Amino acid sequence: MLDRIILVALGVITATPVAALLVPASLTTAYGMAVPSDPMALTLLQHRGMLQAALGAALVWAAFQPLARIPVAATAIATKATFLILLGPERFGAAPGALFDVLAIVLLVVVIVRRKFDTR
C-alpha cells in the first residue's frame, strides 16, 4: 500500500508541468521563469511538459501494476537524475522542482528496494 501511495503522489506531481501546453504562463510557477519569447524554446518546454505527463502517468500506472514498478521507477530516477546533473549545484536553488526531484529519487529507490525484496 505504501508503494502505491508513493507512486500515485509522485506521478501526479511529476505530471503537473503538462499545464504548460494550455497555459504557458504556468512555466513561471513550474520552472521559475518567464514564458520564453522564442517560439522554439516555448515549444521545447511545452514538449517537456508532455513528456513529464507521460512519466507521471507511468508512475500512476505502476502503482497498480506491481511488475511495472521497478522499470518505471528506474526510468523516473534516470530522467530526474539527468535533470539534476544538467542543472548542476550552482543552479540548484534556482529550479523550483529540484528539491522535489531529489526527494522523488529517494522515494523511488525505496519503492525499488521494497519491490525487489517483496517475498509475496
KAQUI-V102375 format. One record per helix or strand of 3 or more residues. SS is the DSSP state (A for helix, B for strand). FROM is the first residue (numbers start at 1). TO is the last residue. If there is no record, write none. Layout:
ss = <SS SS>
from = <FROM FROM>
to = <TO TO>
This chain:
ss = <A A A A A A>
from = <2 24 39 66 89 98>
to = <21 31 64 87 94 116>
